[in-house]
Amino acid sequence: MPISYQKLFDLLSEKGWSTYRIRKEKLMGQGTLTALKNGTGGLDSKTIARLCEVLDCQPGDIMEYISDKDSHK
């Protein structure tokens, strides 16, 4: 998948958000978290907006585009 959410997981860790807290505060469900970690899922704009609000960041702080050409190097 050309969108990587590693920046999101780094930012969540940096700000002290555990996967338990993410689920408890309903930022996203376990299935979404798993899909993002496995690179098989994405986020809708409502979830991106909520994450940006809670984490005080911009969309580019939580995801990045990685070209298929770059991932095969």
mmCIF file as gemmi writes it, N, C-alpha and C atoms, coordinates in Angstrom:
data_model
loop_
_atom_site.group_PDB
_atom_site.id
_atom_site.type_symbol
_atom_site.label_atom_id
_atom_site.label_alt_id
_atom_site.label_comp_id
_atom_site.label_asym_id
_atom_site.label_entity_id
_atom_site.label_seq_id
_atom_site.pdbx_PDB_ins_code
_atom_site.Cartn_x
_atom_site.Cartn_y
_atom_site.Cartn_z
_atom_site.occupancy
_atom_site.B_iso_or_equiv
_atom_site.pdbx_formal_charge
_atom_site.auth_seq_id
_atom_site.auth_asym_id
_atom_site.pdbx_PDB_model_num
ATOM 1 N N . MET Axp A 1 ? 0.846 -1.181 0 1 0 ? 1 A 1
ATOM 2 C CA . MET Axp A 1 ? 0 0 0 1 0 ? 1 A 1
ATOM 3 C C . MET Axp A 1 ? 0.888 1.239 0 1 0 ? 1 A 1
ATOM 4 N N . PRO Axp A 2 ? 0.605 2.201 -0.847 1 0 ? 2 A 1
ATOM 5 C CA . PRO Axp A 2 ? 1.493 3.355 -0.972 1 0 ? 2 A 1
ATOM 6 C C . PRO Axp A 2 ? 1.412 4.37 0.169 1 0 ? 2 A 1
ATOM 7 N N . ILE Axp A 3 ? 0.428 4.238 1.067 1 0 ? 3 A 1
ATOM 8 C CA . ILE Axp A 3 ? 0.345 5.145 2.214 1 0 ? 3 A 1
ATOM 9 C C . ILE Axp A 3 ? 0.854 4.401 3.447 1 0 ? 3 A 1
ATOM 10 N N . SER Axp A 4 ? 1.853 4.984 4.096 1 0 ? 4 A 1
ATOM 11 C CA . SER Axp A 4 ? 2.41 4.408 5.312 1 0 ? 4 A 1
ATOM 12 C C . SER Axp A 4 ? 1.918 5.21 6.519 1 0 ? 4 A 1
ATOM 13 N N . TYR Axp A 5 ? 1.526 4.505 7.567 1 0 ? 5 A 1
ATOM 14 C CA . TYR Axp A 5 ? 1.069 5.144 8.8 1 0 ? 5 A 1
ATOM 15 C C . TYR Axp A 5 ? 2.084 5 9.921 1 0 ? 5 A 1
ATOM 16 N N . GLN Axp A 6 ? 3.339 4.692 9.58 1 0 ? 6 A 1
ATOM 17 C CA . GLN Axp A 6 ? 4.363 4.548 10.609 1 0 ? 6 A 1
ATOM 18 C C . GLN Axp A 6 ? 4.523 5.832 11.413 1 0 ? 6 A 1
ATOM 19 N N . LYS Axp A 7 ? 4.386 6.979 10.743 1 0 ? 7 A 1
ATOM 20 C CA . LYS Axp A 7 ? 4.479 8.262 11.446 1 0 ? 7 A 1
ATOM 21 C C . LYS Axp A 7 ? 3.411 8.366 12.534 1 0 ? 7 A 1
ATOM 22 N N . LEU Axp A 8 ? 2.213 7.843 12.262 1 0 ? 8 A 1
ATOM 23 C CA . LEU Axp A 8 ? 1.131 7.85 13.248 1 0 ? 8 A 1
ATOM 24 C C . LEU Axp A 8 ? 1.542 7.048 14.474 1 0 ? 8 A 1
ATOM 25 N N . PHE Axp A 9 ? 2.046 5.831 14.261 1 0 ? 9 A 1
ATOM 26 C CA . PHE Axp A 9 ? 2.423 4.99 15.391 1 0 ? 9 A 1
ATOM 27 C C . PHE Axp A 9 ? 3.581 5.597 16.181 1 0 ? 9 A 1
ATOM 28 N N . ASP Axp A 10 ? 4.507 6.244 15.495 1 0 ? 10 A 1
ATOM 29 C CA . ASP Axp A 10 ? 5.609 6.925 16.18 1 0 ? 10 A 1
ATOM 30 C C . ASP Axp A 10 ? 5.077 8.082 17.028 1 0 ? 10 A 1
ATOM 31 N N . LEU Axp A 11 ? 4.144 8.867 16.46 1 0 ? 11 A 1
ATOM 32 C CA . LEU Axp A 11 ? 3.586 10.011 17.17 1 0 ? 11 A 1
ATOM 33 C C . LEU Axp A 11 ? 2.748 9.555 18.364 1 0 ? 11 A 1
ATOM 34 N N . LEU Axp A 12 ? 1.943 8.521 18.184 1 0 ? 12 A 1
ATOM 35 C CA . LEU Axp A 12 ? 1.15 7.993 19.301 1 0 ? 12 A 1
ATOM 36 C C . LEU Axp A 12 ? 2.049 7.547 20.442 1 0 ? 12 A 1
ATOM 37 N N . SER Axp A 13 ? 3.121 6.854 20.115 1 0 ? 13 A 1
ATOM 38 C CA . SER Axp A 13 ? 4.06 6.392 21.13 1 0 ? 13 A 1
ATOM 39 C C . SER Axp A 13 ? 4.724 7.581 21.829 1 0 ? 13 A 1
ATOM 40 N N . GLU Axp A 14 ? 5.144 8.553 21.037 1 0 ? 14 A 1
ATOM 41 C CA . GLU Axp A 14 ? 5.805 9.75 21.57 1 0 ? 14 A 1
ATOM 42 C C . GLU Axp A 14 ? 4.888 10.497 22.541 1 0 ? 14 A 1
ATOM 43 N N . LYS Axp A 15 ? 3.593 10.498 22.261 1 0 ? 15 A 1
ATOM 44 C CA . LYS Axp A 15 ? 2.635 11.236 23.09 1 0 ? 15 A 1
ATOM 45 C C . LYS Axp A 15 ? 2.001 10.361 24.171 1 0 ? 15 A 1
ATOM 46 N N . GLY Axp A 16 ? 2.481 9.124 24.308 1 0 ? 16 A 1
ATOM 47 C CA . GLY Axp A 16 ? 2.039 8.263 25.392 1 0 ? 16 A 1
ATOM 48 C C . GLY Axp A 16 ? 0.712 7.555 25.19 1 0 ? 16 A 1
ATOM 49 N N . TRP Axp A 17 ? 0.302 7.381 23.943 1 0 ? 17 A 1
ATOM 50 C CA . TRP Axp A 17 ? -0.958 6.699 23.644 1 0 ? 17 A 1
ATOM 51 C C . TRP Axp A 17 ? -0.702 5.211 23.433 1 0 ? 17 A 1
ATOM 52 N N . SER Axp A 18 ? -1.255 4.372 24.296 1 0 ? 18 A 1
ATOM 53 C CA . SER Axp A 18 ? -1.174 2.919 24.119 1 0 ? 18 A 1
ATOM 54 C C . SER Axp A 18 ? -2.316 2.473 23.205 1 0 ? 18 A 1
ATOM 55 N N . THR Axp A 19 ? -2.21 1.253 22.678 1 0 ? 19 A 1
ATOM 56 C CA . THR Axp A 19 ? -3.301 0.751 21.851 1 0 ? 19 A 1
ATOM 57 C C . THR Axp A 19 ? -4.569 0.601 22.693 1 0 ? 19 A 1
ATOM 58 N N . TYR Axp A 20 ? -4.428 0.298 23.962 1 0 ? 20 A 1
ATOM 59 C CA . TYR Axp A 20 ? -5.587 0.22 24.852 1 0 ? 20 A 1
ATOM 60 C C . TYR Axp A 20 ? -6.281 1.573 24.942 1 0 ? 20 A 1
ATOM 61 N N . ARG Axp A 21 ? -5.52 2.631 25.153 1 0 ? 21 A 1
ATOM 62 C CA . ARG Axp A 21 ? -6.095 3.972 25.269 1 0 ? 21 A 1
ATOM 63 C C . ARG Axp A 21 ? -6.742 4.42 23.952 1 0 ? 21 A 1
ATOM 64 N N . ILE Axp A 22 ? -6.118 4.07 22.838 1 0 ? 22 A 1
ATOM 65 C CA . ILE Axp A 22 ? -6.679 4.423 21.522 1 0 ? 22 A 1
ATOM 66 C C . ILE Axp A 22 ? -8.071 3.807 21.373 1 0 ? 22 A 1
ATOM 67 N N . ARG Axp A 23 ? -8.197 2.552 21.744 1 0 ? 23 A 1
ATOM 68 C CA . ARG Axp A 23 ? -9.497 1.871 21.65 1 0 ? 23 A 1
ATOM 69 C C . ARG Axp A 23 ? -10.473 2.403 22.684 1 0 ? 23 A 1
ATOM 70 N N . LYS Axp A 24 ? -10.008 2.586 23.917 1 0 ? 24 A 1
ATOM 71 C CA . LYS Axp A 24 ? -10.867 3.05 25.009 1 0 ? 24 A 1
ATOM 72 C C . LYS Axp A 24 ? -11.467 4.421 24.695 1 0 ? 24 A 1
ATOM 73 N N . GLU Axp A 25 ? -10.671 5.312 24.14 1 0 ? 25 A 1
ATOM 74 C CA . GLU Axp A 25 ? -11.147 6.663 23.833 1 0 ? 25 A 1
ATOM 75 C C . GLU Axp A 25 ? -11.739 6.747 22.425 1 0 ? 25 A 1
ATOM 76 N N . LYS Axp A 26 ? -11.899 5.583 21.804 1 0 ? 26 A 1
ATOM 77 C CA . LYS Axp A 26 ? -12.584 5.443 20.518 1 0 ? 26 A 1
ATOM 78 C C . LYS Axp A 26 ? -11.989 6.289 19.391 1 0 ? 26 A 1
ATOM 79 N N . LEU Axp A 27 ? -10.652 6.378 19.378 1 0 ? 27 A 1
ATOM 80 C CA . LEU Axp A 27 ? -9.991 7.023 18.244 1 0 ? 27 A 1
ATOM 81 C C . LEU Axp A 27 ? -10.095 6.129 17.02 1 0 ? 27 A 1
ATOM 82 N N . MET Axp A 28 ? -9.935 4.825 17.241 1 0 ? 28 A 1
ATOM 83 C CA . MET Axp A 28 ? -10.127 3.835 16.178 1 0 ? 28 A 1
ATOM 84 C C . MET Axp A 28 ? -10.199 2.46 16.819 1 0 ? 28 A 1
ATOM 85 N N . GLY Axp A 29 ? -10.799 1.528 16.121 1 0 ? 29 A 1
ATOM 86 C CA . GLY Axp A 29 ? -10.969 0.183 16.643 1 0 ? 29 A 1
ATOM 87 C C . GLY Axp A 29 ? -9.751 -0.698 16.427 1 0 ? 29 A 1
ATOM 88 N N . GLN Axp A 30 ? -9.784 -1.863 17.057 1 0 ? 30 A 1
ATOM 89 C CA . GLN Axp A 30 ? -8.674 -2.812 16.955 1 0 ? 30 A 1
ATOM 90 C C . GLN Axp A 30 ? -8.453 -3.265 15.52 1 0 ? 30 A 1
ATOM 91 N N . GLY Axp A 31 ? -9.541 -3.496 14.794 1 0 ? 31 A 1
ATOM 92 C CA . GLY Axp A 31 ? -9.41 -3.937 13.405 1 0 ? 31 A 1
ATOM 93 C C . GLY Axp A 31 ? -8.691 -2.912 12.546 1 0 ? 31 A 1
ATOM 94 N N . THR Axp A 32 ? -9.008 -1.647 12.753 1 0 ? 32 A 1
ATOM 95 C CA . THR Axp A 32 ? -8.352 -0.569 12.004 1 0 ? 32 A 1
ATOM 96 C C . THR Axp A 32 ? -6.881 -0.486 12.378 1 0 ? 32 A 1
ATOM 97 N N . LEU Axp A 33 ? -6.587 -0.561 13.664 1 0 ? 33 A 1
ATOM 98 C CA . LEU Axp A 33 ? -5.188 -0.528 14.117 1 0 ? 33 A 1
ATOM 99 C C . LEU Axp A 33 ? -4.383 -1.661 13.49 1 0 ? 33 A 1
ATOM 100 N N . THR Axp A 34 ? -4.94 -2.843 13.511 1 0 ? 34 A 1
ATOM 101 C CA . THR Axp A 34 ? -4.256 -4.008 12.946 1 0 ? 34 A 1
ATOM 102 C C . THR Axp A 34 ? -4.029 -3.828 11.451 1 0 ? 34 A 1
ATOM 103 N N . ALA Axp A 35 ? -5.053 -3.355 10.744 1 0 ? 35 A 1
ATOM 104 C CA . ALA Axp A 35 ? -4.929 -3.155 9.297 1 0 ? 35 A 1
ATOM 105 C C . ALA Axp A 35 ? -3.862 -2.103 8.977 1 0 ? 35 A 1
ATOM 106 N N . LEU Axp A 36 ? -3.805 -1.04 9.763 1 0 ? 36 A 1
ATOM 107 C CA . LEU Axp A 36 ? -2.789 -0.011 9.529 1 0 ? 36 A 1
ATOM 108 C C . LEU Axp A 36 ? -1.388 -0.571 9.762 1 0 ? 36 A 1
ATOM 109 N N . LYS Axp A 37 ? -1.232 -1.324 10.835 1 0 ? 37 A 1
ATOM 110 C CA . LYS Axp A 37 ? 0.076 -1.907 11.141 1 0 ? 37 A 1
ATOM 111 C C . LYS Axp A 37 ? 0.517 -2.893 10.067 1 0 ? 37 A 1
ATOM 112 N N . ASN Axp A 38 ? -0.455 -3.621 9.497 1 0 ? 38 A 1
ATOM 113 C CA . ASN Axp A 38 ? -0.141 -4.607 8.463 1 0 ? 38 A 1
ATOM 114 C C . ASN Axp A 38 ? -0.051 -3.999 7.072 1 0 ? 38 A 1
ATOM 115 N N . GLY Axp A 39 ? -0.384 -2.717 6.956 1 0 ? 39 A 1
ATOM 116 C CA . GLY Axp A 39 ? -0.337 -2.064 5.649 1 0 ? 39 A 1
ATOM 117 C C . GLY Axp A 39 ? -1.472 -2.468 4.73 1 0 ? 39 A 1
ATOM 118 N N . THR Axp A 40 ? -2.565 -2.959 5.313 1 0 ? 40 A 1
ATOM 119 C CA . THR Axp A 40 ? -3.683 -3.411 4.493 1 0 ? 40 A 1
ATOM 120 C C . THR Axp A 40 ? -4.91 -2.516 4.601 1 0 ? 40 A 1
ATOM 121 N N . GLY Axp A 41 ? -4.826 -1.462 5.402 1 0 ? 41 A 1
ATOM 122 C CA . GLY Axp A 41 ? -5.994 -0.595 5.593 1 0 ? 41 A 1
ATOM 123 C C . GLY Axp A 41 ? -5.615 0.864 5.533 1 0 ? 41 A 1
ATOM 124 N N . GLY Axp A 42 ? -6.621 1.693 5.634 1 0 ? 42 A 1
ATOM 125 C CA . GLY Axp A 42 ? -6.415 3.132 5.605 1 0 ? 42 A 1
ATOM 126 C C . GLY Axp A 42 ? -7.386 3.813 6.543 1 0 ? 42 A 1
ATOM 127 N N . LEU Axp A 43 ? -7.348 5.123 6.557 1 0 ? 43 A 1
ATOM 128 C CA . LEU Axp A 43 ? -8.214 5.921 7.419 1 0 ? 43 A 1
ATOM 129 C C . LEU Axp A 43 ? -9.114 6.805 6.572 1 0 ? 43 A 1
ATOM 130 N N . ASP Axp A 44 ? -10.34 6.995 7.037 1 0 ? 44 A 1
ATOM 131 C CA . ASP Axp A 44 ? -11.215 7.934 6.343 1 0 ? 44 A 1
ATOM 132 C C . ASP Axp A 44 ? -10.914 9.354 6.845 1 0 ? 44 A 1
ATOM 133 N N . SER Axp A 45 ? -11.442 10.343 6.151 1 0 ? 45 A 1
ATOM 134 C CA . SER Axp A 45 ? -11.111 11.737 6.476 1 0 ? 45 A 1
ATOM 135 C C . SER Axp A 45 ? -11.611 12.131 7.86 1 0 ? 45 A 1
ATOM 136 N N . LYS Axp A 46 ? -12.717 11.561 8.311 1 0 ? 46 A 1
ATOM 137 C CA . LYS Axp A 46 ? -13.234 11.87 9.651 1 0 ? 46 A 1
ATOM 138 C C . LYS Axp A 46 ? -12.258 11.398 10.73 1 0 ? 46 A 1
ATOM 139 N N . THR Axp A 47 ? -11.717 10.203 10.554 1 0 ? 47 A 1
ATOM 140 C CA . THR Axp A 47 ? -10.749 9.669 11.522 1 0 ? 47 A 1
ATOM 141 C C . THR Axp A 47 ? -9.45 10.459 11.484 1 0 ? 47 A 1
ATOM 142 N N . ILE Axp A 48 ? -9.009 10.831 10.302 1 0 ? 48 A 1
ATOM 143 C CA . ILE Axp A 48 ? -7.793 11.645 10.177 1 0 ? 48 A 1
ATOM 144 C C . ILE Axp A 48 ? -7.988 12.973 10.898 1 0 ? 48 A 1
ATOM 145 N N . ALA Axp A 49 ? -9.146 13.604 10.696 1 0 ? 49 A 1
ATOM 146 C CA . ALA Axp A 49 ? -9.428 14.881 11.364 1 0 ? 49 A 1
ATOM 147 C C . ALA Axp A 49 ? -9.433 14.715 12.881 1 0 ? 49 A 1
ATOM 148 N N . ARG Axp A 50 ? -10.028 13.649 13.374 1 0 ? 50 A 1
ATOM 149 C CA . ARG Axp A 50 ? -10.077 13.398 14.824 1 0 ? 50 A 1
ATOM 150 C C . ARG Axp A 50 ? -8.674 13.161 15.375 1 0 ? 50 A 1
ATOM 151 N N . LEU Axp A 51 ? -7.879 12.367 14.692 1 0 ? 51 A 1
ATOM 152 C CA . LEU Axp A 51 ? -6.501 12.13 15.138 1 0 ? 51 A 1
ATOM 153 C C . LEU Axp A 51 ? -5.705 13.43 15.182 1 0 ? 51 A 1
ATOM 154 N N . CYS Axp A 52 ? -5.86 14.246 14.144 1 0 ? 52 A 1
ATOM 155 C CA . CYS Axp A 52 ? -5.133 15.518 14.099 1 0 ? 52 A 1
ATOM 156 C C . CYS Axp A 52 ? -5.558 16.435 15.244 1 0 ? 52 A 1
ATOM 157 N N . GLU Axp A 53 ? -6.852 16.416 15.56 1 0 ? 53 A 1
ATOM 158 C CA . GLU Axp A 53 ? -7.353 17.226 16.673 1 0 ? 53 A 1
ATOM 159 C C . GLU Axp A 53 ? -6.766 16.751 18.001 1 0 ? 53 A 1
ATOM 160 N N . VAL Axp A 54 ? -6.842 15.459 18.247 1 0 ? 54 A 1
ATOM 161 C CA . VAL Axp A 54 ? -6.384 14.887 19.516 1 0 ? 54 A 1
ATOM 162 C C . VAL Axp A 54 ? -4.868 14.989 19.671 1 0 ? 54 A 1
ATOM 163 N N . LEU Axp A 55 ? -4.139 14.749 18.578 1 0 ? 55 A 1
ATOM 164 C CA . LEU Axp A 55 ? -2.674 14.745 18.639 1 0 ? 55 A 1
ATOM 165 C C . LEU Axp A 55 ? -2.053 16.106 18.331 1 0 ? 55 A 1
ATOM 166 N N . ASP Axp A 56 ? -2.896 17.09 18.007 1 0 ? 56 A 1
ATOM 167 C CA . ASP Axp A 56 ? -2.435 18.44 17.675 1 0 ? 56 A 1
ATOM 168 C C . ASP Axp A 56 ? -1.378 18.385 16.568 1 0 ? 56 A 1
ATOM 169 N N . CYS Axp A 57 ? -1.806 17.847 15.422 1 0 ? 57 A 1
ATOM 170 C CA . CYS Axp A 57 ? -0.873 17.682 14.312 1 0 ? 57 A 1
ATOM 171 C C . CYS Axp A 57 ? -1.596 17.893 12.985 1 0 ? 57 A 1
ATOM 172 N N . GLN Axp A 58 ? -0.875 17.769 11.91 1 0 ? 58 A 1
ATOM 173 C CA . GLN Axp A 58 ? -1.406 17.866 10.558 1 0 ? 58 A 1
ATOM 174 C C . GLN Axp A 58 ? -1.399 16.467 9.926 1 0 ? 58 A 1
ATOM 175 N N . PRO Axp A 59 ? -2.223 16.234 8.886 1 0 ? 59 A 1
ATOM 176 C CA . PRO Axp A 59 ? -2.26 14.904 8.262 1 0 ? 59 A 1
ATOM 177 C C . PRO Axp A 59 ? -0.882 14.377 7.844 1 0 ? 59 A 1
ATOM 178 N N . GLY Axp A 60 ? -0.023 15.246 7.376 1 0 ? 60 A 1
ATOM 179 C CA . GLY Axp A 60 ? 1.31 14.812 6.971 1 0 ? 60 A 1
ATOM 180 C C . GLY Axp A 60 ? 2.173 14.337 8.13 1 0 ? 60 A 1
ATOM 181 N N . ASP Axp A 61 ? 1.742 14.646 9.359 1 0 ? 61 A 1
ATOM 182 C CA . ASP Axp A 61 ? 2.467 14.182 10.54 1 0 ? 61 A 1
ATOM 183 C C . ASP Axp A 61 ? 2.108 12.744 10.91 1 0 ? 61 A 1
ATOM 184 N N . ILE Axp A 62 ? 1.027 12.209 10.303 1 0 ? 62 A 1
ATOM 185 C CA . ILE Axp A 62 ? 0.594 10.862 10.673 1 0 ? 62 A 1
ATOM 186 C C . ILE Axp A 62 ? 0.653 9.86 9.521 1 0 ? 62 A 1
ATOM 187 N N . MET Axp A 63 ? 0.877 10.348 8.307 1 0 ? 63 A 1
ATOM 188 C CA . MET Axp A 63 ? 0.957 9.43 7.176 1 0 ? 63 A 1
ATOM 189 C C . MET Axp A 63 ? 1.839 10.012 6.092 1 0 ? 63 A 1
ATOM 190 N N . GLU Axp A 64 ? 2.337 9.113 5.243 1 0 ? 64 A 1
ATOM 191 C CA . GLU Axp A 64 ? 3.148 9.575 4.119 1 0 ? 64 A 1
ATOM 192 C C . GLU Axp A 64 ? 2.953 8.644 2.935 1 0 ? 64 A 1
ATOM 193 N N . TYR Axp A 65 ? 3.079 9.227 1.768 1 0 ? 65 A 1
ATOM 194 C CA . TYR Axp A 65 ? 2.983 8.469 0.528 1 0 ? 65 A 1
ATOM 195 C C . TYR Axp A 65 ? 4.34 7.871 0.218 1 0 ? 65 A 1
ATOM 196 N N . ILE Axp A 66 ? 4.356 6.589 -0.063 1 0 ? 66 A 1
ATOM 197 C CA . ILE Axp A 66 ? 5.589 5.906 -0.456 1 0 ? 66 A 1
ATOM 198 C C . ILE Axp A 66 ? 5.334 5.27 -1.813 1 0 ? 66 A 1
ATOM 199 N N . SER Axp A 67 ? 6.01 5.75 -2.798 1 0 ? 67 A 1
ATOM 200 C CA . SER Axp A 67 ? 5.847 5.259 -4.158 1 0 ? 67 A 1
ATOM 201 C C . SER Axp A 67 ? 6.201 3.784 -4.246 1 0 ? 67 A 1
ATOM 202 N N . ASP Axp A 68 ? 5.476 3.055 -5.069 1 0 ? 68 A 1
ATOM 203 C CA . ASP Axp A 68 ? 5.804 1.645 -5.285 1 0 ? 68 A 1
ATOM 204 C C . ASP Axp A 68 ? 7.228 1.494 -5.799 1 0 ? 68 A 1
ATOM 205 N N . LYS Axp A 69 ? 7.694 2.471 -6.571 1 0 ? 69 A 1
ATOM 206 C CA . LYS Axp A 69 ? 9.076 2.43 -7.08 1 0 ? 69 A 1
ATOM 207 C C . LYS Axp A 69 ? 10.056 2.488 -5.924 1 0 ? 69 A 1
ATOM 208 N N . ASP Axp A 70 ? 9.752 3.328 -4.897 1 0 ? 70 A 1
ATOM 209 C CA . ASP Axp A 70 ? 10.639 3.457 -3.743 1 0 ? 70 A 1
ATOM 210 C C . ASP Axp A 70 ? 10.65 2.2 -2.892 1 0 ? 70 A 1
ATOM 211 N N . SER Axp A 71 ? 9.503 1.529 -2.786 1 0 ? 71 A 1
ATOM 212 C CA . SER Axp A 71 ? 9.436 0.356 -1.902 1 0 ? 71 A 1
ATOM 213 C C . SER Axp A 71 ? 10.13 -0.868 -2.501 1 0 ? 71 A 1
ATOM 214 N N . HIS Axp A 72 ? 10.457 -0.833 -3.804 1 0 ? 72 A 1
ATOM 215 C CA . HIS Axp A 72 ? 11.128 -1.968 -4.435 1 0 ? 72 A 1
ATOM 216 C C . HIS Axp A 72 ? 12.634 -1.785 -4.523 1 0 ? 72 A 1
ATOM 217 N N . LYS Axp A 73 ? 13.154 -0.714 -3.958 1 0 ? 73 A 1
ATOM 218 C CA . LYS Axp A 73 ? 14.602 -0.462 -4.014 1 0 ? 73 A 1
ATOM 219 C C . LYS Axp A 73 ? 15.33 -1.32 -3.018 1 0 ? 73 A 1
